[in-house]
Amino acid sequence: MLWGIGIVSVTNYSILSLSNIEFITNYLGFFLPVIDWAYTWIWNVLLDWVLSLPMVLHQALKAIITTWLGLWMLRKLS
């Protein structure tokens, strides 16, 4: 998430215009064969939707959900 915020702050991208696929294409190009492979196994509409989400907001939401899930699991184990 911090990498995305840094890119948004020093480039012409805004928080809502830097999508996941733009980020992967421009900064993680070596990961594109994995994305192409994923299109053969995952529902294309779902993958298009996930990759079109704004990267910074997607990462923030993912961090909130995984933190909540981890805290919930720790409470269940206690």
C-alpha positions in Angstrom: 0.0 0.0 0.0 2.8 2.4 0.8 4.4 1.8 -2.6 1.1 2.7 -4.3 0.8 5.9 -2.2 4.3 6.8 -3.2 3.6 6.3 -6.9 0.4 8.3 -6.7 2.2 11.1 -4.9 5.1 11.5 -7.5 3.3 10.6 -10.8 0.2 11.9 -12.7 -1.9 9.0 -11.3 -4.6 9.8 -8.8 -5.7 7.4 -6.0 -8.7 6.3 -8.2 -6.9 6.2 -11.5 -4.1 3.8 -10.6 -5.8 0.4 -11.1 -4.3 -2.9 -10.2 -3.6 -3.8 -13.8 -1.9 -0.4 -14.5 0.3 -1.0 -11.5 1.2 -4.5 -12.5 1.8 -3.5 -16.1 4.0 -0.5 -15.3 5.9 -1.6 -12.2 5.6 -5.4 -12.0 5.9 -6.4 -15.7 7.5 -9.7 -14.9 4.1 -10.7 -13.2 2.1 -10.4 -16.5 2.5 -14.1 -17.5 0.9 -15.0 -14.2 -2.0 -12.7 -14.9 -2.4 -14.3 -18.4 -2.3 -17.7 -16.8 -5.0 -16.6 -14.3 -7.3 -15.7 -17.1 -7.4 -19.3 -18.2 -8.4 -20.5 -14.7 -10.4 -17.8 -13.1 -13.7 -16.3 -14.3 -12.7 -13.5 -16.6 -15.4 -11.1 -15.5 -14.3 -11.5 -11.8 -10.6 -11.1 -12.7 -11.4 -8.0 -14.8 -13.3 -6.5 -11.9 -10.5 -7.2 -9.4 -7.8 -5.8 -11.7 -9.8 -2.7 -12.5 -10.1 -1.7 -8.8 -8.0 1.3 -7.6 -4.8 -0.2 -6.3 -4.5 1.9 -3.2 -8.1 1.4 -2.1 -7.9 -2.3 -2.9 -4.8 -2.8 -0.8 -6.2 -0.8 2.1 -9.4 -2.8 2.1 -7.4 -6.1 1.9 -5.3 -4.9 4.9 -8.4 -4.1 7.0 -10.0 -7.4 6.2 -7.0 -9.6 6.9 -6.2 -7.7 10.1 -9.8 -8.3 11.3 -9.7 -11.9 10.3 -6.4 -12.4 12.1 -7.7 -10.8 15.3 -10.9 -12.9 15.1 -8.8 -16.0 14.8 -6.6 -15.1 17.7 -9.7 -14.5 19.9 -11.1 -17.9 18.8 -7.9 -19.6 19.8 -7.7 -18.1 23.3 
